[in-house]
Amino acid sequence: MSNDDVADRVEQLLSELALDEKLRLLAGRGLFRTHGVKRVGLRPMRMTDGPHGVAWHSSFRRATRFPAAIGIAATWDRALAEELGEALGAEARAAGRQMILAPGVNICRTPMNGRTFEYFTEDPYLNAGLAAAVVTGIQSKGVAACVKHFAANNQETDRMSVDAKVGERALREIYLPGFEAAVRDGGAHAVMACYNKVNGEHGVENRFLLRQVLRGEWGFDGTVVSDWGAARSSQSTASCLTAGLNLEMPGVMAKRFRAKDLRKALEADDIVEEQIDANLRGLLHTMVVTGCDRQQESPPSGYDIEYVELALRAARESMVLLKNDGALLPLNKLAIRRIAVLGKHAGKTFTGPLKGGSSGVWPKRTVTPEHALREFLPDVEFVDDAREADVAVVFAGLGHGRGQDCEHFDRTSLELPDEQVGLIRRTAARNPNTVVVLINGSPVAMDPWLADVRSVLEAWYGGQEAGTAIAQLLFGDANPGGKLPVTFPRRLEDVPAHASERTYPGVAGEVHYDEGIMVGYRYCDTADIEPLFPFGHGLSYTTFAYRDLRLSASDWDGSGPLGVELAVENTGGRPGAEIVQLYVTQRAPRVVRPPKELKGFARVDLQPGGERTVHLELHRADLGYYDEAERRWRTDPGEYEISIGASSRDIRLREALTLRA
Ligand code: BGC
């Protein structure tokens, strides 16, 4: 259906609907559906939670459980993200759902955020690329993506009420680009307004965010859905309607957009019917593009779409080799007689409804790491005493309990639980070949034990096939290629959000983003802080050489794209993937700018000895910043540096660039 056809259909429906019917549509019914209007052939729009798969509590279906979003981000793979989106869309469709509440694109401002695992990254550019890809994939299956939580929902502590005081520059440069890309590049049909306030107004009634930015600047014409129950703490029916909220969810908790609320507001002249129509347009648009105004199709092939292979590939690509002293990994299957597999995370099942909150998926199958290792090593003896083993693998990490990686509550410590630290240290003291596999969805501190162990693999919450992926990576059947989408700090004091109570978790109901744009590596670079592991870091079992960086112009007028080319060669002995990162630096900026910012990346698969030319592109806007005084984007002429890195702290090539006026 073309845009014009959709718009015509929306107008036609509007003209057919009676006022009573219109008033009923703006609030949902039950937990995960809207009302329908049978008389005009409009079926209810049904929803399911995401972003890690079709969530059980909202679909009552088993579905494929994919790696957690932070792991998807660690792949830096747009094509994979799109494929994942396609799978989410197809499974949502098969479950009879027209909308999936995914992706989540809030920025990792602090690793303490309980929902870090549900989001991608600390970097707006990486966020934008992945967000657009996932949305494109979902929507290719006729299902609406609902990108959440708009905006500045960067902590779970007081999430319903806290007022995020964030300057416009930080909003524009850091917190909004993921949403913007989901809407402008991905064409997202829905956006979920957050619980929290942003600069004084709740997300559901925030005129700046909803009217000026989302609809005005980005041209959004779909549905703004309240987060579940978020409109309850808004000021009034009129404030939500005027700001442009299209749908209050869920029906059972509605307080502003029930028919009786709207009728009362109409009678009091707080709102007029044209406003109701205007807001209905957005909702009807989403209902029409997802086919709610047509006969229900029978779900494709019953409910048996399973993406086992994709879940496995995504898990494998997502895992990050953080440390590998003396190339202990990959382990050699044939040289190991005894292995000690320790730690309760070895039995991690990656399953269960509502584990960690609304993203819990209940898959039909799940492979624990220990199970996969036993299958993988039929002739190896599994021992409990690390002293008797040729190699000891300790599985450690977090879980989805309160205070760890969990919706509604923030983490309470950056450290691993004491008993795990104890186990790692004891094991390392008993066996010089100790490997730690981490299963968690947000950065953890490692200083108390990192030096004692030889290898660390960050496996995130790898989804239903995680066990197999871990076994394949540990034994070299696959080569780790993921890179960190977030900085792993040494200690919380190194995270600027933790400068004071005022900056986190907030005082008197306000949390002040005093660090502005200096989030993640931007801060570490500016303050010259050595992180535990930097943004973009990840090792491989092979090695890569970078050379021949060439810009299509060294003196650029910024009118067309600037081509950036370099060669990458696999100089080691195994096939592998390298994630090439492009950073931009302005040499003498007139305002404070981060020492470098990610503005390009590519994931390249190479056979041993293989070489590839990587083509990246820069646009004038990639050199820009948001001028808070003038309230507009600016790109200043002058001297820049283009650097190419294997991580944000491992820059391999540099070229100077002059931008002409
Ligand atoms: C969460 C959303 C979720 C919604 C529906 C809310 O509490 O913040 O992410 O989509 O519930 O389950």
Boltz pocket constraint, residues with backbone or C-beta under 6 A from the ligand:
constraints:
  - pocket:
      binder: B
      contacts: [[A, 49], [A, 50], [A, 101], [A, 148], [A, 227], [A, 228], [A, 358]]
      max_distance: 6.0
